[in-house]
Amino acid sequence: MTPNRVTAARVAAAFVAVALFNFGSDALPADLAAVLLTVAAIALDGLDGYLARSRGLATPLGAQIDILGDRVVENLFFTFFAVGGLISLWVPVLFFARGAVTDFLRGLAARSGRNGFGRSSMLDTWWGRTLVASRASRGAYAILKCVCFCCLGILLPLRHLPLAQFNAWLLSAGQTLTGITATFCLVRAIPVIWEGRRYFATAKKAAPVMAAGAIR
């Protein structure tokens, strides 16, 4: 099992989980299976990185595939719950926009040979690496997403049952977790944007030089 295959497996698990969540109130076993798959999809995020480091399989391409897997999973779940009316539509919009900006800057950094989460990372400051690449930060972010997705997913079949007070509490908890997760997501983007600005400036300077060379 390679890290990239693990990434593909967690993306597939996320899609199956959303499909099972979509069964509605008449399929509680499907919803429980979806919760388990959601936990698996988030847990596997740590496994692919562990395999890459322990087996010496870490590559710049693998790091990009790992990030791509993160984007697909989180955007899939947040979009699904927004369409279902459990959270604001602005939540997936925020995640899409944040991912587009940070991935653009990571792409510019990769052109300069800075990629991944190790010594070749685009993050040079200690606070940047702590907020983005540390095990504590990545673990906390994964746990937040997992609990958030499971909480909202469980609410889908229960909201059709006569459990008004419990459903209101669960919805409030899910929306609060969503807000905390979104805030943490934005905070983790700050170092990437701050340190990525120099690669953007370098790319702007290189563009006229390349254009001049093409004219010659």
C-alpha positions, 0 to 999 in steps of 0.5 A, a space after each residue: 500500500 503506497 501513500 498515494 493509494 491511501 489518499 485515493 482510498 480516503 477520497 473514495 471513502 468520503 464519496 461513499 459516506 456522502 452517498 450513504 448520508 443521502 439515503 435519508 431518515 429511512 436508512 439509519 444503518 446506512 447513516 451509521 456506516 457513513 459515520 464510520 466511513 467519515 472517521 476512516 476518511 479523516 484517519 487515513 489522512 494521517 496514515 498516508 503521511 506516516 507511510 511516506 515518512 516511514 518508508 522513505 516514499 515522500 515526494 513533492 508530487 505525493 505532498 501535492 496529492 495529499 493536499 489535493 485529497 484534503 481539498 476534495 474531502 473537506 469541500 465535498 462534505 461542506 458542500 453536501 451539508 450546505 446543500 442540505 441546509 445544515 450550514 451556510 452556503 458561505 462555508 464551502 465558498 470560504 473553503 473553496 476560496 481559501 484552498 484556491 489562494 493557498 494552493 496557488 501560492 504553494 504552486 509558485 513555491 513549488 516552481 522554486 523547489 519549495 514543496 511538502 512539509 519537511 525541510 523543503 517546505 515553503 514555510 521558513 518561520 517557526 510560527 508558520 510551521 507550527 500553525 500549518 505543518 506541526 502534528 498538533 495543528 494537523 491533528 487538531 484540524 483533522 479531529 475538528 473536521 471529523 467531529 463536525 462531519 459526523 455531527 452534521 451527518 447524524 443529524 440528517 436522519 434524526 431531524 425528521 424524527 420527533 426529537 425537536 430539543 435534541 435536534 436543535 442541540 445537535 444542529 447548534 453543536 454542528 454549526 458551532 463546530 463548523 464555525 470553529 473549523 472554518 476559523 482554524 482553517 483561515 488561521 492556518 492559511 495565514 502563514 502560507 499567504 504571508 510567506 507565499 507573498 515572496 514567491 508571488 513577487 518573484 513570479 511577477 519579476 520573472 514574467 517580464 524577463 520570460 516575455 522579453 526572451 520569447 520576443 527575442 
